[in-house]
């Protein structure tokens, strides 16, 4: 039984969409159950309904004005550090008003849920649906699946799960709810307890409590490889980037792609064997750039001094191979040159792209040495 857990994270939730797309392409979708916390609950509802394309389009277009009222958006996005005394006084007045009114207005969020979540469609789906929220005043975690909900209260439960700190709390009868992230922001455990023997956890690295053991072999974690931005700043350009990031991070986790920062379908460099034929003058020049004494013959210099220094610079462990070293050197230079991360490469194609890319800024001697070795090996292999 397969489950997908979507972590809360406000505007970071676009990342879920890319990760789910990777699951689709990997042939492991649809799952048996999807559970989410906060914005993860909203995304989970759309996915359970079968509305992936709707969710993707929503994230590609949603902005702060869609989520917040004009006054709240102005306050949330204000640059307090850059304000003069008059602006600061207005901001403090706005904060005081927010507190007196119980927090950020959730009217727009409720409207989004009412527009995009179709309770009957969700209830009829063969995919189970779960959310996490937290009940007050008895400080009780609420982990609930759709067989305990009704078509009438599903939207309220989703809004309750997403009532993150600073937003108005949600009431249902005598109970008040706050964001589920205060108890479990990535509901893996509730899926395991539901009977799942495999769970894909899609993280956003947002603030909140997480309770699952990421060493559990039943769990595959898709985690952002770069910062997703502010959880309150909803912006189409950022969301599009995060969708792409989720997709490639998802492929890496599910397909066991190689690479530390890039996404490699093949990690073997065809020019690796050239290390054994590296010209003496290249070895000596690389040693000079790395400030290594050249008082031994070139071959000893390469294997005993130059390559060990490069292993340390690339922060590789003692079990790494020479191919690992060359791939790490390639990735290091690719990132420094701004070679696009979010695409699939082989180690050879990434090397080609990297050597062809122009340098940005001043080039250090260490980078000159790396480029010299990589360019020589590439040329020798052609």
N, C-alpha and C positions, 0 to 999 in steps of 0.2 A: 504494500500500500504506500503510495507516494504522496507526500505533502509538500507544499511550498509555504514558507513563512516570510512575510514582508515586514521589515522593520520600519518603525515610525521615523519621521524626519522632515515633516513639512515639505518645503520646496524641493528637498533632495529626493522626493518620491519618484521623480521622473526616471531615476536610475533603475527602479523596479521594472519598468517597461522594457528597457533594453535587455535586462537579464532574462526576463520571460521570453523575449524574442529568441535569445540564444537557446533556451530550453526547447522552444518550438523547433528550431533548426536541428537541434541535437536529438530529436525524436523522443523526447521524454515529456511531452505535453499532449493532452491535458493531464493534470494530476488527479488524484482522488479527492483532495481537499486543499483549500487555500485559506490560510489564516493571516490576519494582519493586525497591527497596532497603529492607531492614529491614522496618518495618511496611508499607511499600509492597509488599513481596514477599507478605506475608500477604493484603493486600487484593487484589492482582493474582490470586492463586490462587483466591479466592472468585469474583471476577468472571469469570475464564476458565471456571470451572465452570458459570457461568450463575446463580450464587446471589447476585444483587444484593440481593434482599429480605432474605436471610439476613444478609448483611454489614451492611445498614442496621439491622436489628434488633439485631445484636450490638453495634454501636457505640452504639445508643440505650440499652443496658442495662449495658454493661460498666463495672466500677468497679475501684479499686485492689486490692480483696480478691480479684478474679478473676485478676489478673495477678501479684501478689506474695504471698508467704507472710505470715502475720500479723506475724512479727518484722521481716521486710524492709520491709513497708508502714509499720510504726510508725517505723522508722529513716528511710526515704526521706521521709516526710511530716513528720518532726519539725521543730520550730521551734527550732533551736539557739540563735539569738540570745535567745530568751525563756526559756532554761533556767536553773535554778539549778545550783550546783556538782554536786549529786548527779545531776541529770538529764543534765548534760553528761558526767559520768564514765561514765554508762550508755551514752550515745550513742557516745562514743569507744571504749568496750569493744565495742559492736556493730559499729562500723566496722572495728575490728581483726579481729573474728571474720569479717566479710565478706571481708576481704582474705585471711585465712588459708585460707578455704574457696574462694577463687577468684572471688568476686564474688556478686552477687545471684542467688539461686536461680531457675533458669529452668524449674522443674518445671511451674508453672502455665501458662506460655506454651506449653510443649510439649503440655500437655493441651488447650489451646485449639486448637492446630494439629491435633492428632489428632482432635479432635471435629468441626471444621468443614471441614478439607481432605480431599477424597475423591480420592486419587491416580488411580484408574482413570477417574473422571469427568473429571478435569482432562486426563489423557492423551488421552482420546477427543474432547475439545472441538476444534472447528475453529479456535479461537483459539490462537495460539502463546503461550507463557509463558516469561518470562525473569527471572532474579534476578542480583543482584550480591552477592558476599561477598568476604572477603579471607583468604588462606591464610597460616598461619605454620608453621614458622619461616622459610620462604623468601620471605616478603613478596611474595606473588604475588596479583594481582587475579584473581578468578574471575567471569567474565561467562558465564553458562551458560543455554541454552534447554532446553526440555523434551525435545527430541530427543537430548540428551546425558544426560538423567536417566532414572531408572527409577521405577516406581510405589513401589518400596520406599524409595528415598532422597530423594524429593521433600520429605517433611516435614522431614527433617534439613537439607536445603539451605535451606528457608525459615527454620528455626530458626537456622541458621548466619548467614544474611543479617541476622537481627534480634538477633544477639548484641552489642548495643551496649555501649560502654564502661561498665564497672561490673557487667555481667552475666557469668556464667560462660561461658567459651569453649566452643565446640561441637567435638567430635571426630568425625571420620569416617575410620576406618582410622588411618593414621599421621599424618593431617593435622589441624591445629587451625584453626578458623575464628573470625574476629571480624566485627563488623558491617561490611557493605559500604559504609557511609557514609564510612569512612576512605579509600576509593578514589573512589567516585562515588555520591553520595547521590540523584541523579536521572538514571537511566540512559537519557538521550536518545541519546547517541552510539552505544550498542550497538544501538539500534533503527535508527538511520540506517545503520549498518554491516550490519544484517540485511536492508536493502533498502527500508526505509520511505521514501517520498517526502514524507510528512506525519506529524508527531509532535505530539501534545498533551502538554505537560509540566505535570503537576499538582504544584506546589510546596507546601511547608509552611513554608519559611524556617527549617528546623531547622539545627542545627550539623552540618556535614559538608562534604565536598568536592563541588563541582559542576563538571563539565568542559565542558558544552556551551556553544555560543555563542548567547545569547538574541537575537542580531540575525539569526540564520539564518532566512531566509524560509520554510523548510520547517517551522519550529517555532512553534506557538502555545502561549504560556505562560499558565496559569491560576495566579495568585499571590494569596495572602491580602491583603485590603485592611485587615485589622486583626489584632492579635495573637491567635494561636490558644491561648495559654496554655502551661503547662509540658508538656514532652514526657513527664514521668513521672507526671503527675496525671491518671489515668483517672477521669472523672466523667461520668455520663449527661447532666446539664444542660449542661455544657460541650460534650460531643460533639454534642448536638442543635443547639446554636448553631453549631458549626463545620460541621455538615452543611448547614445553611441558608446559611451564609456561602459555602461551596464552591459551592453551587447558584447563588447570585446572581453571585458572581465568575465562575463558569463561563459563565453566560448573557452577562455583559458581554464576556468575551473572545471568545466564539464568535459572538455576534450583533452585536458592535460597538455595544453600547449607549452612550448618552451619559452625561454626568455625571462629576464627579470623585469624589464620595463616595456618590452615590446612583445608582440604576439607571433611566435614562430611555429609554423606547422612542421618545419624540419630544422633541426639544430646543428646538423653536420655541415661544416664548412669544407668545401671541396679543395681549398688551398692549404689545409692544415699541414699536409705532408711537406709543403714547401719550407717549413721550419728547419728541416734537416738539410736544406740546400741554400739557406739564407746566405747571401754573399758576405764575406768578411768585412768589406767596407761599410755595409749597412749595419752590421752588428756593432762595429766600432763607433759609428756615428750615433746610433741609438744609445749606446753606453755613455757617450759624451753628453748627450742631451739629458740623460737621467742622472748625470754627475756620479757615474760609477767608474772606479779605477780600471784602466785598460792594460794592466801589467801582466795579463795572461793571454794565451792564444784565443782567437775569436770564438772557437767552438766552446771552450770551457767558459769563456766570458758569457756567451749566450745562455747556456744551460745552468750554470752555477750562480750567475749574478743578475743578468738582465731579466730573464723570465721570472725568477723568484721575486724581484722587486715589483714587477708588473702584477704578479699574483697578489702581493700585499696591497698594491694601489687599487686593484679591482675588488679587494675584500673577499677573496675566494678562500674556501677552506682547503684543508690538506688533501681532501679526496677529489678535488676538481681536476679535470683533465686539461691538456693543452688546448683541445678544442673549446672547452669551457672558457678558458682564458681568452682565446681569440674572439669568441662570441661576446664575452663581457666587454672587451675592448671596443668591439664594434658598437654595442649598445651605448657604451659610455660616450663615444664620439657622436653617435646618431642623436642622442638627446641633447648634447651640447650644441649641435648644429641645427637643432630644431626640426629634424626629420619627423614627419607625421607619425604619431604613435598608433592612432586608431585605424589600423588596417592590418591585414594578414601578410606576413612575410615568410620566406625561408631565410635561413642564415645567410645564404649566398646573395639573395636579392636585397636584404637589408645592408649587407656590405657594399654592394654596388651603389645603392641609393646614398649611403653615407659618404663614400669616397667622392661621389659626384656633387654633394651638397657643399655650398660655400661656407666658409668659416664666418662666425659672428663674433665680433669683438677681438680683443688681443689674444693671440695664440700662445699658450704656455709651452715651455720646452717639453714637458711630459706629454702633452698632446702632439707635439711635433714628432716625438719618438714613436708614439702609437701609430700615428698616420703613416710614418715612414715604413714601419714594419707591415702594416696592413696593406698599404699600396704596393709594396714590393711583392708580398705574397700573392696578391691579386694579379699583378702583372705576370708573375712567374707561372701562374696557373692558367693563363689564357693561351 
